[in-house]
Amino acid sequence: MPKDSQQAHVLSPAETADLHADLQQQPAHDVISRAVIKNGVLAAAEDPQATVRLDRTFSVELDTGKVSNQKHSGRCWLFSTLNTIRHQFAAKYGVKDFELSQSYLFFWDRIERANMFYNNILRTADKPLDDREVAFFLQRPDDDGGQWAMGAALVQKYGVVPASVMPESFNTTDTTGIGSALNLKLRKDALTLRKLVADGASEEQIAATRAAALKEVYRMAAYAFGEPPTTFDLEYKDDKHHYHRDAGLTPQDFFDKYFDIDLDDYVVLSNSPDKPFDRLYSLPSQDNIVGGKHITMLNEPMADLKQAAIAQLQDGDTVWFGNDVLQQMSRERGFLDSHLYQISDLFGVDLGLTKAQRLATGEAEVSHAMTLTGVDLVADEPTRWKVENSWGEKNGDKGYFVMTDDWMDDFVYEVVVHKRYLTAGQQALLTTEPEPLPAWDSLQ
């Protein structure tokens, strides 16, 4: 039936009476109602057998230290990126609880992202404000969230520093205030730049206006976070209490000298079944550094992601992974289990969707990034995974979560692995031209 011929359905008294009668016919409806009203949906639906499934024993388990804490910010992608790097430093130099500064790279991400925002605004200046791409950029001009490649790009350009050199501040641990201020600032700048283009201003005038705006963004970031160091003295005691000092390092010197890792050797394997497998995709709308590392992902079946992640863990390296942590999760106990809350059974309603359907409808999103630090293999098949989170030590087992293998199937969308763990065919795909995804793609 054509849309214009459809009549809006009016809910009649007879239908509401039928709804009531249907409820009364449901088995134990009054008992279920009391349990849900008293305890809430999740507590009433929780499966007590989850504790058995989520035993914290792993056949492959890396020796890692204390977890970090992103607090009230969306910097999980950056924490997880630095976690995978710092674990290698900790193992090589015997400093188990060594931590890198998230504040340092977060500062530069604000500056680089503002610069990229101005690029996107000028590139789309001939489009109306309600154009889908323009609206996307204006909806989130300054955003805490990010992808692994964004963190890698920042490290490659700016290096890293220890957390003691540029520690956390109020505005990094709670980004609400500065985020709101920068969003307002960037939206105002967008209108100014778009008007200059519409009025036919010269390239010199536009460039000068843009440069002045970026100086203001830098000022705001410096006031909120402090200016990043250009040089520092590295001082630490290893786990055997030996003192070490290396003076006059730049952040780039520090990374090049102490970290045996080429970030270009690492690949994002994605599992997004709403699009074809065995293809290389890119997300140009999410790139944060002009001329820096691009966000690309090789879309593969979930079995390939697991196989590569297991191989990397067995070789002693942790694994960055992107996931939808808000699904089937107990924050307090650190549980990730697809059947933790059996809500369909509680309500007697089929709430099942496939992974592809969840991505296509917006039910799913890549809402968080964490680090795999272990896996339990039975007959060479994974049953559960050990997860390092960045929510502090008060959650889970001193900050570590445990994840069932089916939760990985359902709610993990990306893993970052060294390209040596890819098949020859997959490595060949890395040389193909990536297919750009729109800004609003399910993996953004």
Long-range contacts (C-beta under 8 A, 24 or more apart in sequence): 26-348, 32-346, 36-346, 41-341, 41-343, 41-346, 42-341, 44-346, 45-341, 45-342, 45-343, 45-345, 45-346, 46-340, 46-341, 46-342, 47-337, 47-339, 47-340, 47-341, 47-342, 50-335, 50-337, 50-339, 50-340, 53-337, 53-339, 53-384, 53-404, 54-335, 54-337, 54-384, 54-402, 54-404, 55-384, 55-402, 56-386, 56-397, 56-400, 56-402, 57-376, 58-374, 58-375, 58-376, 58-384, 58-385, 58-386, 59-375, 59-376, 59-377, 59-378, 60-310, 60-313, 60-314, 60-374, 60-375, 60-376, 60-377, 61-373, 61-374, 61-386, 62-87, 62-313, 62-316, 62-317, 62-318, 62-373, 62-374, 63-91, 63-96, 64-90, 64-96, 64-318, 64-373, 64-388, 65-90, 65-96, 65-97, 65-98, 66-97, 66-393, 66-398, 66-399, 67-388, 67-389, 67-390, 67-391, 67-392, 67-393, 67-398, 67-399, 67-400, 68-99, 68-102, 68-390, 68-392, 69-173, 69-390, 69-391, 69-392, 69-393, 69-399, 70-102, 70-173, 70-390, 70-391, 71-168, 71-173, 71-174, 71-392, 72-173, 72-174, 72-175, 72-176, 73-144, 73-172, 73-173, 73-174, 73-175, 74-143, 74-144, 74-145, 74-175, 75-102, 75-106, 75-144, 75-146, 75-172, 75-175, 75-390, 76-145, 76-368, 76-369, 76-370, 76-390, 77-145, 77-146, 77-147, 77-148, 77-150, 77-151, 77-322, 77-369, 78-102, 78-105, 78-106, 78-109, 78-146, 78-150, 78-151, 78-154, 79-369, 79-390, 80-148, 80-151, 80-320, 80-321, 80-369, 80-370, 80-371, 80-390, 81-148, 81-151, 81-152, 81-155, 81-320, 81-369, 82-151, 82-160, 83-318, 83-320, 83-371, 83-388, 83-390, 84-317, 84-318, 84-319, 84-320, 84-371, 84-416, 85-155, 85-160, 85-259, 85-261, 87-317, 87-318, 87-371, 87-373, 88-259, 88-260, 88-261, 88-317, 89-258, 89-259, 91-316, 92-258, 92-260, 93-236, 93-238, 93-244, 93-258, 94-238, 94-239, 94-240, 95-236, 95-237, 95-238, 95-239, 96-239, 98-162, 98-236, 99-162, 99-163, 100-160, 100-161, 100-162, 100-163, 101-160, 101-161, 101-162, 101-163, 101-164, 101-165, 101-166, 101-167, 102-163, 102-168, 102-172, 103-163, 103-166, 103-167, 103-168, 103-169, 103-172, 103-225, 103-226, 104-158, 104-160, 104-161, 104-165, 104-166, 104-228, 104-229, 104-251, 105-151, 105-154, 105-155, 105-158, 105-160, 106-172, 106-225, 107-166, 107-221, 107-222, 107-225, 107-226, 107-227, 107-228, 108-154, 108-157, 108-158, 108-228, 109-146, 109-150, 109-154, 109-288, 110-142, 110-182, 110-217, 110-221, 110-225, 111-214, 111-217, 111-218, 111-221, 112-154, 112-157, 112-288, 112-289, 112-290, 112-292, 113-142, 113-143, 113-288, 114-141, 114-142, 114-182, 114-186, 114-213, 114-214, 114-217, 115-214, 115-290, 116-287, 116-288, 116-289, 116-290, 117-141, 117-142, 117-186, 117-190, 118-189, 118-193, 118-210, 118-213, 118-214, 119-290, 120-285, 121-189, 121-190, 121-193, 121-194, 122-193, 122-197, 122-206, 122-210, 125-193, 125-194, 125-197, 125-198, 126-197, 132-439, 132-440, 133-285, 133-438, 133-439, 136-285, 136-439, 136-440, 137-190, 137-285, 137-439, 138-187, 138-190, 140-183, 141-182, 141-183, 141-186, 141-187, 141-190, 142-179, 142-182, 142-183, 142-186, 143-179, 144-175, 144-179, 146-286, 146-288, 147-268, 147-283, 147-286, 147-295, 147-322, 148-266, 148-268, 148-320, 148-322, 148-369, 148-414, 148-416, 149-268, 149-287, 149-293, 149-294, 149-295, 149-296, 150-286, 150-287, 150-288, 150-289, 150-293, 150-295, 152-263, 152-266, 152-293, 153-287, 153-288, 153-289, 153-292, 153-293, 154-288, 154-289, 154-292, 155-255, 155-263, 156-263, 156-292, 156-293, 157-289, 157-292, 158-228, 158-251, 158-252, 159-250, 159-251, 159-252, 159-253, 159-254, 159-255, 159-256, 160-251, 160-254, 160-255, 160-259, 161-228, 161-229, 161-232, 161-251, 161-254, 162-232, 162-234, 162-236, 165-229, 165-232, 166-226, 166-228, 166-229, 169-224, 169-225, 169-226, 171-224, 171-225, 172-225, 177-224, 178-220, 178-221, 178-224, 178-225, 181-220, 182-217, 182-220, 182-221, 185-213, 185-216, 185-217, 185-220, 186-217, 189-213, 234-258, 263-293, 264-293, 265-418, 265-419, 265-420, 266-416, 266-417, 266-418, 266-419, 267-298, 267-416, 267-417, 267-418, 267-419, 267-422, 267-430, 268-295, 268-296, 268-297, 268-298, 268-414, 268-415, 268-416, 269-297, 269-298, 269-299, 269-300, 269-304, 269-305, 269-308, 269-414, 269-415, 269-416, 269-417, 269-422, 270-297, 270-298, 270-299, 270-300, 270-305, 270-413, 270-414, 270-443, 271-299, 271-300, 271-301, 271-302, 271-305, 271-355, 271-412, 271-413, 271-414, 272-299, 272-359, 272-413, 272-442, 272-443, 273-354, 273-355, 273-356, 273-359, 274-356, 274-357, 274-359, 274-360, 274-442, 275-299, 277-301, 278-425, 278-426, 278-429, 279-429, 279-435, 280-429, 280-430, 280-432, 280-433, 280-434, 280-435, 281-434, 281-435, 281-436, 281-437, 281-443, 282-434, 282-435, 282-436, 282-437, 283-436, 283-437, 283-439, 283-441, 283-443, 283-444, 284-436, 285-438, 285-439, 285-444, 286-439, 286-444, 294-434, 296-434, 297-414, 297-443, 298-422, 298-426, 298-429, 298-430, 300-426, 302-408, 302-409, 302-412, 304-423, 304-426, 305-412, 305-414, 305-415, 306-382, 306-405, 306-408, 307-421, 308-415, 308-417, 308-421, 308-422, 309-372, 309-375, 309-415, 309-417, 310-375, 310-377, 310-382, 311-417, 311-421, 312-417, 312-418, 312-421, 313-372, 313-373, 313-374, 313-375, 317-418, 318-371, 318-372, 318-373, 318-388, 319-371, 319-372, 319-415, 319-416, 319-417, 320-369, 320-371, 320-415, 320-416, 321-369, 321-370, 321-371, 321-372, 321-412, 321-414, 321-415, 321-416, 322-366, 322-368, 322-369, 322-412, 322-413, 322-414, 322-415, 323-366, 323-367, 323-368, 323-369, 323-370, 323-411, 323-412, 323-413, 323-414, 324-364, 324-365, 324-366, 324-367, 324-368, 324-411, 324-413, 325-367, 325-368, 325-370, 325-411, 326-367, 326-368, 327-364, 327-410, 327-411, 328-407, 328-410, 328-411, 331-391, 331-395, 331-396, 332-395, 332-396, 333-396, 334-387, 334-389, 334-395, 334-396, 334-397, 334-399, 334-400, 334-401, 334-402, 335-396, 335-401, 335-402, 336-387, 336-401, 336-402, 336-403, 336-404, 336-407, 336-411, 337-403, 337-404, 337-406, 337-407, 338-404, 338-406, 338-407, 338-409, 338-410, 338-411, 339-404, 339-406, 355-409, 355-410, 359-442, 359-443, 360-442, 362-442, 364-411, 364-413, 364-442, 365-442, 366-413, 366-414, 366-443, 366-444, 370-401, 372-415, 373-400, 381-405, 382-408, 413-443, 414-443
